[in-house]
């Protein structure tokens, strides 16, 4: 769910099975990347091409990973689903997306604003504590 929210924040959506940009105006209470600015002006919605270029692997794998996030969250919002067990290919794609979305946030929000990248790596507590 958080990956999807961040993708939408960046201006991305599932556009009939392809990664696209949100075209409808945002609601008055919505916040998107375009609401942030530098001395050079407002940041822009991130284009699918820019997103796919950042991924070190095949661009179709990156696109499918991000589209899987939209698909799984659409079904998950509507009702409890067995989608991941019935479509096992989504598991690795969602993992790829969940690792890539923080990089997108750093590249297209934090860095342009001159902010340090947050510590977003998952950590754990040693067992027995």
Buried (B, 14 or more C-beta within 10 A) or exposed (E): EEBBEBBBBBBBBBBEEEBBBBEEEBEEEEEBBBEEEEEEEEBBBBBBEBBBEBBEEEBEBBBBBBBBBBBBBEBBEEEEBEBBEEBEEBEEBBEBBBEBBBBBBBBBBBEBEEEEEEEEEEEEEEEEE
